Amino acid sequence: MFVGRVIFATVTLAIVAWAQQNVSIPTGDGGLIFADLYGKGDRAVVLAHGGQFNKGSWAKQAVALDAAGFRVLAFDFRGYGQSHGPGQADIYTAPLYLDVLAAVRYLKSHGAKTVSVVGGSLGGGAAGDASIESKPGEIERVVFLGASPNRPAGKLKSRSLFIVARDDANDDGPRLPGIRAQYEKAPQPKELIILDGSAHAQFLFESDQAERVMREILRFLTAP
């Protein structure tokens, strides 16, 4: 057990050390979000975590995206870590899309030519809403992991990839029907990938589908 803990700690420290910079970013409504910034590419990706996660949960995926040539910004939503802002007392009604837009605009103002967003669950809904509220061309692509926009998907302004496990469910039942309904309304170009299993959103990276999910994300983000 002791050896295993040492190895785990070493790997964790190595991943954390890969982060180039810790930054804080003001939001449009007076909040402040904190983020880890990786890489230096002019193509950028924002990582928006799910309700059970935080910015650190993306470390492994951030390193993979960095290695593929992307600049990556993984942030904590308001109410997580040091991030704060109006409405954070109820994270499910807070204007989280403003946090996503703040992250996107930070990257744009620091030299990124294109910015895409990968969002899991709560973060996927916020990413979709940010696309809807964004200026045309501001968010190039959105990846929804076990998620869809909270607002009508027909108003999305970004190319979209929906990834969901077939048996992913919560107390209200399977998530796939609702996600598929939003996918059907989303404008082209769009893709829907339905995976075997029941892993939800970022938990896909802890399942036997982890390698495929990362491969599909990279394919989508780098496709012409």
MARBA-3410 file (N, C-alpha, C, O; in Angstrom, 1 decimal):
224
0.8,-1.2,0.0,0.0,0.0,0.0,0.9,1.3,0.0,0.6,2.2,-0.7 ~ 1.9,1.3,0.8,2.7,2.4,0.9,3.4,2.8,-0.5,3.4,3.9,-0.9 ~ 3.9,1.7,-1.1,4.5,1.9,-2.4,3.5,2.5,-3.4,3.8,3.4,-4.2 ~ 2.3,1.9,-3.4,1.3,2.4,-4.3,1.0,3.9,-4.1,0.7,4.6,-5.1 ~ 0.9,4.3,-2.9,0.6,5.7,-2.6,1.7,6.6,-3.0,1.5,7.7,-3.5
3.0,6.1,-2.9,4.1,7.0,-3.4,4.0,7.2,-4.9,4.2,8.3,-5.4 ~ 3.7,6.0,-5.6,3.7,6.1,-7.1,2.5,7.0,-7.5,2.7,7.9,-8.4 ~ 1.4,6.9,-6.8,0.2,7.7,-7.1,0.5,9.2,-6.9,0.2,10.1,-7.7 ~ 1.2,9.5,-5.8,1.5,10.9,-5.5,2.5,11.4,-6.5,2.4,12.6,-6.9 ~ 3.4,10.6,-6.9,4.4,11.1,-7.9,3.8,11.4,-9.2,4.0,12.4,-9.8
2.8,10.5,-9.7,2.1,10.8,-10.9,1.3,12.0,-10.8,1.2,12.8,-11.8 ~ 0.6,12.2,-9.7,-0.3,13.3,-9.5,0.5,14.6,-9.5,0.1,15.6,-10.2 ~ 1.7,14.6,-8.9,2.5,15.8,-8.8,3.1,16.1,-10.2,3.2,17.3,-10.6 ~ 3.4,15.0,-11.0,3.9,15.2,-12.4,2.9,15.9,-13.2,3.2,16.8,-14.0 ~ 1.6,15.5,-13.1,0.5,16.1,-13.9,0.3,17.5,-13.5,0.2,18.4,-14.3
0.2,17.8,-12.2,0.0,19.1,-11.7,1.1,20.0,-12.1,0.9,21.2,-12.5 ~ 2.4,19.5,-12.1,3.5,20.3,-12.5,3.4,20.7,-14.0,4.1,21.7,-14.4 ~ 2.7,20.0,-14.8,2.6,20.3,-16.2,1.8,21.6,-16.4,2.0,22.3,-17.4 ~ 0.9,21.9,-15.5,0.2,23.2,-15.6,1.1,24.3,-15.7,2.0,24.5,-14.8 ~ 1.0,25.2,-16.7,2.0,26.2,-16.9,1.7,27.4,-16.0,2.6,28.1,-15.5
0.4,27.6,-15.6,0.1,28.9,-15.0,-1.2,28.8,-14.3,-2.2,28.1,-14.7 ~ -1.4,29.4,-13.1,-2.6,29.6,-12.4,-3.1,31.0,-12.7,-2.4,31.9,-12.4 ~ -4.4,31.1,-13.1,-4.9,32.5,-13.4,-6.2,32.7,-12.8,-6.9,31.7,-12.5 ~ -6.6,33.9,-12.6,-7.9,34.3,-12.1,-8.6,35.2,-13.2,-7.9,36.0,-13.8 ~ -9.9,35.0,-13.4,-10.5,35.7,-14.6,-11.8,36.3,-14.1,-12.7,35.6,-13.5
-12.1,37.6,-14.3,-13.3,38.2,-13.9,-14.4,37.8,-14.9,-14.2,37.6,-16.1 ~ -15.6,37.6,-14.3,-16.8,37.3,-15.2,-17.6,38.5,-15.5,-17.4,39.6,-14.8 ~ -18.5,38.4,-16.4,-19.3,39.6,-16.8,-20.2,40.1,-15.8,-20.7,41.2,-15.9 ~ -20.5,39.3,-14.8,-21.5,39.8,-13.7,-20.8,40.0,-12.4,-21.4,40.0,-11.3 ~ -19.5,40.3,-12.4,-18.8,40.6,-11.2,-18.2,39.5,-10.4,-17.7,39.7,-9.3
-18.3,38.3,-10.9,-17.7,37.1,-10.3,-16.2,37.0,-10.6,-15.6,37.8,-11.3 ~ -15.5,36.0,-10.1,-14.1,35.7,-10.3,-13.9,34.2,-10.4,-14.3,33.5,-9.4 ~ -13.4,33.7,-11.4,-13.1,32.3,-11.5,-11.6,32.0,-11.6,-10.8,32.8,-12.1 ~ -11.2,30.9,-11.0,-9.8,30.5,-11.0,-9.6,29.3,-11.9,-10.4,28.4,-12.0 ~ -8.4,29.3,-12.6,-8.2,28.3,-13.6,-6.7,27.9,-13.7,-5.8,28.6,-13.2
-6.5,26.7,-14.2,-5.2,26.2,-14.6,-5.0,26.3,-16.1,-5.9,25.8,-16.8 ~ -3.9,26.9,-16.5,-3.6,27.1,-17.9,-2.5,26.2,-18.4,-1.4,26.2,-17.7 ~ -2.7,25.5,-19.4,-1.7,24.5,-20.0,-1.4,24.9,-21.4,-2.3,25.4,-22.1 ~ -0.1,24.8,-21.8,0.2,24.9,-23.2,0.3,26.3,-23.7,0.0,27.3,-23.0 ~ 0.6,26.4,-25.0,0.8,27.8,-25.6,0.3,27.9,-27.1,0.6,28.8,-27.8
-0.5,26.9,-27.5,-0.9,26.9,-28.9,-1.9,28.0,-29.2,-2.5,28.6,-28.2 ~ -2.1,28.3,-30.5,-3.1,29.3,-30.8,-4.5,28.7,-31.0,-5.5,29.5,-31.3 ~ -4.6,27.4,-30.9,-5.9,26.8,-30.8,-6.1,26.4,-29.3,-5.2,25.9,-28.7 ~ -7.3,26.8,-28.8,-7.5,26.6,-27.3,-8.7,25.8,-27.0,-9.7,25.8,-27.8 ~ -8.7,25.2,-25.8,-9.9,24.4,-25.4,-10.1,24.8,-23.9,-9.2,24.8,-23.1
-11.4,25.1,-23.6,-11.8,25.3,-22.2,-12.5,24.0,-21.7,-13.2,23.4,-22.4 ~ -12.1,23.6,-20.5,-12.7,22.4,-19.9,-13.6,22.8,-18.7,-13.1,23.5,-17.8 ~ -14.9,22.5,-18.9,-15.9,22.9,-17.9,-16.4,21.6,-17.2,-17.0,20.7,-17.7 ~ -16.1,21.6,-15.9,-16.3,20.3,-15.1,-17.8,20.1,-14.7,-18.6,21.0,-14.8 ~ -18.1,18.9,-14.3,-19.4,18.5,-13.8,-19.6,18.8,-12.4,-18.7,19.3,-11.7
-20.8,18.6,-11.9,-21.2,19.0,-10.5,-20.4,18.3,-9.4,-20.2,18.8,-8.3 ~ -19.9,17.1,-9.7,-19.1,16.3,-8.7,-17.6,16.5,-8.9,-16.9,15.8,-8.2 ~ -17.2,17.4,-9.7,-15.8,17.5,-10.0,-15.3,19.0,-9.8,-16.1,19.8,-9.3 ~ -14.1,19.2,-10.2,-13.5,20.6,-10.2,-12.4,20.7,-11.3,-12.2,19.7,-12.0 ~ -11.8,21.8,-11.3,-10.8,22.0,-12.4,-9.7,21.0,-12.4,-9.1,20.6,-13.4
-9.3,20.5,-11.2,-8.2,19.5,-11.1,-8.6,18.2,-11.7,-7.7,17.4,-12.0 ~ -9.9,17.9,-11.8,-10.3,16.6,-12.3,-10.0,16.4,-13.8,-10.0,15.3,-14.3 ~ -9.6,17.5,-14.5,-9.3,17.5,-15.9,-7.8,17.3,-16.2,-7.4,17.3,-17.4 ~ -7.0,17.2,-15.2,-5.6,17.2,-15.4,-5.1,16.3,-16.5,-4.3,16.7,-17.3 ~ -5.5,15.0,-16.4,-5.0,14.1,-17.4,-5.4,14.4,-18.8,-4.7,14.3,-19.7
-6.7,14.9,-19.0,-7.2,15.2,-20.3,-6.5,16.5,-20.8,-6.2,16.7,-22.0 ~ -6.2,17.4,-19.8,-5.5,18.7,-20.2,-4.2,18.4,-20.7,-3.7,19.0,-21.7 ~ -3.4,17.5,-20.1,-2.1,17.1,-20.6,-2.2,16.5,-22.0,-1.3,16.8,-22.8 ~ -3.2,15.7,-22.2,-3.3,15.0,-23.5,-3.6,16.1,-24.6,-3.1,16.0,-25.7 ~ -4.5,17.1,-24.3,-4.8,18.1,-25.2,-3.6,19.0,-25.5,-3.3,19.5,-26.6
-2.9,19.3,-24.4,-1.6,20.1,-24.5,-0.6,19.4,-25.5,0.0,20.0,-26.3 ~ -0.5,18.1,-25.3,0.4,17.3,-26.1,0.0,17.3,-27.6,0.8,17.2,-28.5 ~ -1.3,17.5,-27.8,-1.8,17.6,-29.2,-1.7,19.0,-29.8,-2.1,19.2,-30.9 ~ -1.2,19.9,-29.0,-0.9,21.2,-29.6,-1.9,22.3,-29.2,-1.9,23.4,-29.7 ~ -2.8,22.0,-28.2,-3.8,22.9,-27.8,-3.3,23.7,-26.5,-2.6,23.1,-25.7
-3.7,24.9,-26.5,-3.7,25.6,-25.2,-4.9,25.3,-24.4,-6.0,25.3,-25.0 ~ -4.8,25.0,-23.2,-6.0,24.4,-22.4,-6.2,25.2,-21.1,-5.3,25.5,-20.4 ~ -7.5,25.5,-20.9,-7.8,26.2,-19.6,-8.9,25.5,-18.9,-10.0,25.4,-19.4 ~ -8.6,24.9,-17.8,-9.5,24.2,-16.9,-9.9,25.1,-15.7,-9.0,25.5,-15.0 ~ -11.1,25.4,-15.5,-11.5,26.4,-14.5,-12.5,25.8,-13.5,-13.1,24.8,-13.8
-12.5,26.4,-12.3,-13.5,26.1,-11.3,-14.7,27.0,-11.5,-14.6,28.2,-11.6 ~ -15.9,26.4,-11.6,-17.1,27.2,-11.6,-17.3,28.0,-10.3,-16.7,27.6,-9.3 ~ -18.0,29.1,-10.4,-18.4,29.8,-9.2,-19.0,28.9,-8.1,-19.8,28.0,-8.5 ~ -18.5,29.0,-6.9,-19.0,28.1,-5.8,-18.1,26.9,-5.6,-18.3,26.1,-4.7 ~ -17.0,26.8,-6.5,-16.1,25.7,-6.4,-14.7,26.3,-6.1,-14.3,27.3,-6.7
-13.9,25.7,-5.2,-12.6,26.2,-4.9,-12.6,27.6,-4.5,-13.4,28.0,-3.7 ~ -11.8,28.5,-5.1,-11.8,29.9,-4.8,-12.7,30.7,-5.7,-12.9,31.9,-5.5 ~ -13.3,30.1,-6.7,-14.2,30.8,-7.6,-15.5,31.2,-6.9,-16.0,30.5,-6.1 ~ -15.9,32.4,-7.3,-17.1,32.9,-6.7,-17.9,33.9,-7.6,-17.3,34.4,-8.5 ~ -19.2,34.0,-7.3,-20.0,34.9,-8.2,-21.4,34.9,-7.8,-21.8,34.0,-7.0
-22.2,35.8,-8.3,-23.6,35.8,-8.0,-24.3,34.5,-8.3,-24.0,33.8,-9.3 ~ -25.2,34.1,-7.4,-26.0,32.9,-7.6,-25.4,31.6,-7.2,-26.0,30.5,-7.4 ~ -24.1,31.6,-6.7,-23.4,30.4,-6.4,-24.0,29.6,-5.3,-23.7,28.4,-5.2 ~ -24.9,30.1,-4.5,-25.6,29.3,-3.5,-26.4,28.2,-4.0,-26.5,27.1,-3.4 ~ -26.9,28.3,-5.2,-27.6,27.2,-5.9,-27.0,27.0,-7.3,-27.3,27.7,-8.2
-26.0,26.1,-7.3,-25.2,25.9,-8.5,-26.0,25.6,-9.7,-25.6,25.8,-10.9 ~ -27.2,25.0,-9.5,-28.0,24.5,-10.7,-28.9,25.6,-11.3,-29.4,25.4,-12.3 ~ -29.0,26.8,-10.6,-29.7,27.9,-11.2,-28.7,29.1,-11.4,-29.1,30.1,-12.0 ~ -27.4,29.0,-11.0,-26.5,30.0,-11.2,-26.2,30.2,-12.7,-26.3,29.3,-13.5 ~ -25.8,31.5,-13.1,-25.5,31.7,-14.5,-24.1,31.2,-14.9,-23.2,32.0,-15.2
-24.0,29.9,-14.9,-22.6,29.3,-15.1,-22.1,29.6,-16.5,-20.9,29.5,-16.8 ~ -23.0,29.9,-17.5,-22.5,30.1,-18.8,-21.6,31.4,-18.9,-20.8,31.5,-19.7 ~ -21.8,32.3,-17.9,-21.0,33.5,-17.8,-19.5,33.1,-17.4,-18.6,33.7,-17.8 ~ -19.4,32.0,-16.7,-18.0,31.5,-16.3,-17.4,31.0,-17.5,-16.2,31.2,-17.8 ~ -18.1,30.2,-18.3,-17.6,29.7,-19.6,-17.2,30.8,-20.5,-16.1,30.7,-21.1
-18.1,31.8,-20.7,-17.7,32.9,-21.6,-16.5,33.6,-21.1,-15.7,34.1,-21.9 ~ -16.4,33.8,-19.8,-15.2,34.5,-19.3,-13.9,33.8,-19.6,-12.9,34.4,-20.0 ~ -14.0,32.4,-19.5,-12.8,31.6,-19.9,-12.5,31.7,-21.3,-11.3,31.9,-21.7 ~ -13.5,31.6,-22.2,-13.3,31.7,-23.6,-12.7,33.1,-24.0,-11.8,33.1,-24.8 ~ -13.3,34.1,-23.4,-12.8,35.5,-23.8,-11.4,35.8,-23.3,-10.7,36.5,-23.9
-11.1,35.1,-22.1,-9.7,35.3,-21.6,-8.7,34.7,-22.7,-7.7,35.3,-23.0 ~ -9.0,33.5,-23.2,-8.1,32.9,-24.1,-8.1,33.7,-25.4,-7.0,33.9,-26.0 ~ -9.2,34.2,-25.9,-9.2,35.0,-27.1,-8.4,36.3,-26.9,-7.7,36.7,-27.8 ~ -8.4,36.9,-25.7,-7.7,38.1,-25.5,-6.2,37.9,-25.3,-5.4,38.8,-25.3 ~ -5.9,36.6,-25.1,-4.4,36.3,-24.9,-3.9,35.5,-26.1,-3.0,34.7,-26.0
-4.4,35.7,-27.3,-3.8,35.2,-28.5,-4.4,34.0,-29.1,-3.9,33.6,-30.2 ~ -5.4,33.4,-28.5,-6.0,32.2,-29.1,-6.8,32.6,-30.4,-7.6,33.5,-30.3 ~ -6.6,31.9,-31.5,-7.3,32.2,-32.7,-8.7,31.5,-32.7,-9.6,32.0,-33.2 ~ -8.7,30.3,-32.1,-10.0,29.6,-32.0,-10.1,29.0,-30.6,-9.1,28.7,-30.0 ~ -11.3,28.9,-30.1,-11.6,28.4,-28.8,-12.7,27.4,-28.9,-13.8,27.8,-29.4
-12.6,26.2,-28.4,-13.6,25.2,-28.2,-13.8,24.9,-26.8,-13.0,25.3,-25.9 ~ -14.9,24.3,-26.4,-15.3,24.0,-25.0,-15.6,22.5,-24.9,-16.4,22.0,-25.7 ~ -15.1,21.8,-23.9,-15.5,20.5,-23.6,-16.2,20.6,-22.2,-15.5,21.0,-21.2 ~ -17.4,20.1,-22.1,-18.1,20.2,-20.8,-18.8,18.9,-20.4,-19.3,18.2,-21.3 ~ -18.6,18.6,-19.2,-19.2,17.3,-18.6,-20.4,17.6,-17.8,-20.3,18.4,-16.8
-21.6,17.0,-18.1,-22.8,17.1,-17.3,-23.1,18.6,-17.0,-23.5,19.3,-18.0 ~ -23.1,19.1,-15.8,-23.3,20.5,-15.4,-22.5,21.4,-16.3,-23.1,22.4,-16.8 ~ -21.3,21.1,-16.5,-20.4,21.9,-17.4,-20.8,21.9,-18.8,-20.6,22.8,-19.6 ~ -21.4,20.7,-19.3,-21.8,20.6,-20.7,-23.0,21.5,-20.9,-23.1,22.2,-21.9 ~ -23.9,21.5,-19.9,-25.1,22.4,-20.1,-24.7,23.9,-20.1,-25.2,24.7,-20.9
-23.7,24.3,-19.3,-23.2,25.6,-19.2,-22.5,26.0,-20.5,-22.6,27.1,-21.0 ~ -21.7,25.0,-21.1,-21.0,25.2,-22.3,-22.0,25.5,-23.5,-21.8,26.3,-24.3 ~ -23.1,24.7,-23.5,-24.1,24.9,-24.6,-24.7,26.2,-24.4,-25.0,26.9,-25.4 ~ -25.1,26.6,-23.2,-25.7,27.9,-23.0,-24.8,29.1,-23.4,-25.2,30.1,-23.9 ~ -23.4,28.9,-23.1,-22.5,29.9,-23.5,-22.4,30.0,-25.0,-22.3,31.1,-25.5
-22.5,28.9,-25.7,-22.5,28.9,-27.2,-23.7,29.7,-27.7,-23.5,30.5,-28.6 ~ -24.8,29.5,-27.1,-26.0,30.2,-27.5,-25.9,31.7,-27.2,-26.4,32.5,-28.0 ~ -25.3,32.0,-26.1,-25.2,33.5,-25.8,-23.9,34.1,-26.4,-23.8,35.3,-26.2 ~ -23.1,33.4,-27.0,-21.8,33.9,-27.5,-22.0,34.7,-28.8,-23.1,34.7,-29.4 ~ -21.0,35.5,-29.2,-21.0,36.1,-30.4,-20.7,35.1,-31.5,-20.0,34.1,-31.2
-21.2,35.3,-32.7,-20.9,34.3,-33.8,-19.4,34.1,-34.0,-18.6,35.1,-34.1 ~ -18.9,32.9,-34.0,-17.5,32.5,-34.2,-16.7,32.6,-32.9,-15.5,32.2,-32.9 ~ -17.3,33.0,-31.8,-16.6,33.1,-30.5,-16.2,31.7,-30.0,-15.1,31.5,-29.5 ~ -17.1,30.8,-30.0,-16.9,29.4,-29.6,-17.0,28.5,-30.8,-18.1,28.3,-31.4 ~ -15.8,27.9,-31.3,-15.8,27.2,-32.5,-16.6,25.9,-32.4,-17.4,25.5,-33.3
-16.3,25.1,-31.4,-16.8,23.7,-31.2,-17.2,23.5,-29.7,-16.5,24.0,-28.9 ~ -18.2,22.6,-29.5,-18.5,22.2,-28.2,-18.7,20.7,-28.1,-19.3,20.1,-29.0 ~ -18.0,20.1,-27.1,-18.2,18.7,-26.8,-19.1,18.6,-25.6,-18.7,19.1,-24.5 ~ -20.2,17.8,-25.7,-21.1,17.6,-24.6,-20.9,16.2,-24.1,-21.1,15.2,-24.8 ~ -20.4,16.0,-22.9,-20.2,14.7,-22.3,-21.4,14.4,-21.3,-21.5,15.0,-20.3
-22.3,13.5,-21.7,-23.5,13.2,-20.9,-24.3,14.4,-20.7,-24.9,14.5,-19.6 ~ -24.4,15.3,-21.6,-25.1,16.6,-21.4,-25.6,17.1,-22.7,-25.4,16.6,-23.8 ~ -26.4,18.2,-22.6,-26.9,19.0,-23.7,-27.1,20.4,-23.2,-27.1,20.6,-21.9 ~ -27.4,21.4,-24.0,-27.7,22.7,-23.5,-28.9,22.7,-22.6,-29.8,21.9,-22.8 ~ -28.9,23.6,-21.7,-30.1,23.8,-20.9,-31.2,24.6,-21.7,-32.4,24.4,-21.5
-30.7,25.4,-22.6,-31.6,26.2,-23.5,-31.8,25.5,-24.8,-31.1,24.5,-25.0 ~ -32.7,26.0,-25.6,-33.0,25.2,-26.9,-31.7,25.0,-27.8,-31.1,26.0,-28.1 ~ -31.5,23.8,-28.1,-30.2,23.4,-28.8,-30.3,24.0,-30.2,-29.2,24.1,-30.9 ~ -31.4,24.4,-30.8,-31.5,24.9,-32.1,-30.8,26.3,-32.2,-30.6,26.8,-33.3 ~ -30.5,26.9,-31.0,-29.9,28.2,-31.0,-28.3,28.1,-30.9,-27.7,29.1,-30.8
-27.8,26.9,-30.8,-26.3,26.7,-30.7,-25.7,27.4,-31.9,-26.1,27.4,-33.0 ~ -24.5,28.1,-31.6,-23.8,28.7,-32.6,-22.5,28.0,-32.9,-21.6,28.5,-33.7 ~ -22.3,26.8,-32.4,-21.0,26.1,-32.5,-21.3,24.7,-33.1,-22.3,24.1,-32.9 ~ -20.3,24.2,-33.8,-20.3,22.8,-34.2,-20.3,22.0,-33.0,-19.6,22.3,-32.0 ~ -21.0,20.8,-32.9,-21.2,20.1,-31.7,-21.0,18.6,-31.8,-21.3,18.0,-32.8
-20.5,18.1,-30.7,-20.3,16.6,-30.6,-20.9,16.2,-29.2,-20.5,16.7,-28.2 ~ -21.9,15.3,-29.3,-22.6,14.8,-28.1,-22.0,13.4,-27.9,-22.1,12.5,-28.8 ~ -21.5,13.1,-26.7,-21.1,11.8,-26.3,-21.8,11.3,-25.1,-21.8,12.0,-24.0 ~ -22.5,10.2,-25.1,-23.3,9.7,-24.0,-23.3,8.2,-23.9,-23.3,7.5,-25.0 ~ -23.2,7.6,-22.7,-23.3,6.2,-22.6,-24.8,5.8,-22.6,-25.7,6.5,-22.1
-25.1,4.7,-23.3,-26.4,4.2,-23.6,-27.3,4.1,-22.3,-28.4,4.4,-22.3 ~ -26.7,3.6,-21.2,-27.4,3.3,-20.0,-27.2,4.4,-18.9,-27.5,4.2,-17.8 ~ -26.6,5.5,-19.3,-26.4,6.6,-18.4,-27.8,7.1,-17.9,-28.7,7.4,-18.7 ~ -28.0,7.1,-16.5,-29.3,7.5,-16.0,-29.1,8.2,-14.6,-28.1,8.0,-14.0 ~ -30.2,8.9,-14.3,-30.2,9.5,-12.9,-31.6,9.1,-12.3,-32.2,8.2,-12.8
-32.0,9.8,-11.2,-33.2,9.4,-10.6,-34.5,9.6,-11.5,-35.5,9.0,-11.2 ~ -34.3,10.4,-12.5,-35.4,10.7,-13.4,-35.5,9.7,-14.5,-36.4,9.7,-15.4 ~ -34.5,8.8,-14.6,-34.5,7.9,-15.7,-33.3,8.0,-16.6,-32.4,8.8,-16.3 ~ -33.3,7.4,-17.8,-32.2,7.4,-18.7,-32.0,8.9,-19.3,-33.0,9.6,-19.5 ~ -30.7,9.2,-19.5,-30.4,10.6,-20.0,-30.5,10.6,-21.5,-30.7,11.7,-22.1
-30.3,9.5,-22.2,-30.2,9.4,-23.6,-31.4,10.1,-24.3,-31.1,10.8,-25.3 ~ -32.6,9.8,-24.0,-33.7,10.4,-24.7,-33.7,11.9,-24.8,-33.9,12.5,-25.8 ~ -33.4,12.5,-23.6,-33.4,14.0,-23.6,-32.2,14.5,-24.4,-32.3,15.6,-25.1 ~ -31.1,13.9,-24.3,-29.9,14.3,-25.0,-30.1,14.1,-26.5,-29.8,15.0,-27.3 ~ -30.7,13.0,-26.9,-31.0,12.8,-28.3,-32.0,13.8,-28.9,-31.8,14.3,-30.0
-33.0,14.2,-28.1,-33.9,15.2,-28.5,-33.3,16.6,-28.7,-33.6,17.2,-29.7 ~ -32.3,16.9,-27.8,-31.6,18.2,-28.0,-30.7,18.1,-29.2,-30.5,19.0,-30.0 ~ -30.0,16.9,-29.4,-29.2,16.7,-30.6,-29.9,16.9,-31.9,-29.4,17.5,-32.8 ~ -31.1,16.4,-31.9,-31.9,16.5,-33.1,-32.2,17.9,-33.5,-32.4,18.2,-34.7 ~ -32.3,18.8,-32.5,-32.7,20.2,-32.7,-31.4,21.0,-33.0,-31.5,22.1,-33.6
-30.2,20.5,-32.7,-29.0,21.3,-32.9,-28.7,21.5,-34.4,-29.0,20.6,-35.2 ~ -28.2,22.6,-34.8,-27.9,22.8,-36.2,-26.6,22.0,-36.6,-25.8,21.6,-35.8 ~ -26.5,21.8,-37.9,-25.4,21.1,-38.5,-24.2,22.1,-38.5,-24.4,23.3,-38.5 ~ -23.0,21.6,-38.5,-22.6,20.2,-38.3,-22.6,19.8,-36.9,-22.4,20.5,-35.9 ~ -23.0,18.5,-36.7,-23.1,17.9,-35.4,-22.9,16.4,-35.4,-23.0,15.8,-36.5
-22.6,15.8,-34.3,-22.4,14.4,-34.2,-22.9,13.9,-32.9,-22.9,14.6,-31.9 ~ -23.4,12.6,-32.9,-23.9,12.0,-31.7,-23.2,10.6,-31.6,-23.3,9.8,-32.5 ~ -22.5,10.4,-30.5,-21.8,9.1,-30.3,-22.4,8.5,-29.0,-22.4,9.0,-28.0 ~ -23.0,7.3,-29.2,-23.6,6.6,-28.1,-22.7,5.4,-27.8,-22.4,4.5,-28.6 ~ -22.2,5.4,-26.5,-21.2,4.3,-26.1,-21.9,3.3,-25.3,-23.0,3.5,-24.7
-21.3,2.1,-25.2,-21.8,1.1,-24.3,-21.5,1.5,-22.8,-20.6,2.2,-22.6 ~ -22.4,1.0,-21.9,-22.1,1.2,-20.5,-23.1,2.3,-19.9,-24.0,2.7,-20.5 ~ -22.8,2.6,-18.7,-23.6,3.6,-17.9,-22.9,4.7,-17.3,-23.4,5.5,-16.6 ~ -21.6,4.9,-17.6,-20.8,5.9,-17.0,-21.3,7.3,-17.4,-21.6,7.5,-18.6 ~ -21.4,8.2,-16.5,-21.9,9.5,-16.8,-20.8,10.6,-16.9,-19.9,10.7,-16.1
-20.8,11.3,-18.0,-20.0,12.4,-18.3,-18.5,12.1,-18.0,-17.9,11.2,-18.6 ~ -17.9,12.9,-17.1,-16.5,12.7,-16.8,-16.1,11.3,-16.2,-15.0,10.9,-16.3 ~ -17.1,10.6,-15.7,-16.9,9.3,-15.2,-16.5,8.3,-16.4,-16.0,7.2,-16.2 ~ -16.8,8.8,-17.6,-16.4,8.0,-18.8,-14.9,7.8,-18.8,-14.4,6.8,-19.3 ~ -14.1,8.8,-18.3,-12.7,8.7,-18.3,-12.2,7.7,-17.2,-11.0,7.4,-17.2
-13.1,7.2,-16.4,-12.7,6.2,-15.4,-13.3,4.8,-15.8,-13.2,3.8,-15.1 ~ -13.8,4.7,-17.0,-14.4,3.5,-17.5,-13.5,2.9,-18.6,-12.5,3.4,-19.0 ~ -14.0,1.7,-19.2,-13.3,1.1,-20.2,-13.4,1.8,-21.6,-12.9,1.4,-22.6 ~ -14.2,2.9,-21.6,-14.4,3.7,-22.8,-13.5,4.9,-22.8,-13.6,5.7,-23.7 ~ -12.6,5.1,-21.8,-11.8,6.3,-21.6,-11.0,6.6,-22.9,-11.0,7.7,-23.3
-10.3,5.6,-23.4,-9.4,5.9,-24.5,-10.2,6.3,-25.8,-9.8,7.2,-26.5 ~ -11.3,5.7,-26.0,-12.1,6.0,-27.1,-12.7,7.4,-27.0,-12.7,8.2,-27.9 ~ -13.1,7.8,-25.8,-13.7,9.1,-25.6,-12.6,10.2,-25.9,-12.9,11.2,-26.6 ~ -11.4,10.0,-25.4,-10.4,11.0,-25.6,-10.0,11.0,-27.1,-9.8,12.1,-27.7 ~ -10.0,9.9,-27.8,-9.7,9.8,-29.2,-10.8,10.5,-30.0,-10.4,11.2,-31.0
-12.0,10.4,-29.6,-13.1,11.0,-30.4,-13.1,12.5,-30.2,-13.3,13.3,-31.1 ~ -12.7,13.0,-28.9,-12.6,14.4,-28.7,-11.5,15.0,-29.5,-11.7,16.1,-30.1 ~ -10.4,14.4,-29.5,-9.2,14.9,-30.3,-9.6,14.9,-31.8,-9.2,15.9,-32.5 ~ -10.2,13.9,-32.3,-10.6,13.8,-33.7,-11.5,15.0,-34.0,-11.4,15.7,-35.0 ~ -12.5,15.2,-33.2,-13.5,16.3,-33.4,-12.9,17.6,-33.4,-13.2,18.5,-34.2
-12.0,17.9,-32.4,-11.4,19.2,-32.3,-10.4,19.5,-33.4,-10.1,20.7,-33.6 ~ -9.8,18.5,-34.0,-8.8,18.7,-35.0,-9.3,18.5,-36.4,-8.6,18.8,-37.4 ~ -10.6,18.1,-36.6,-11.1,17.9,-37.9,-11.3,19.2,-38.7,-11.5,20.2,-38.1 ~ -11.1,19.2,-40.0,-11.2,20.4,-40.8,-12.6,21.0,-40.7,-12.8,22.1,-41.3
END
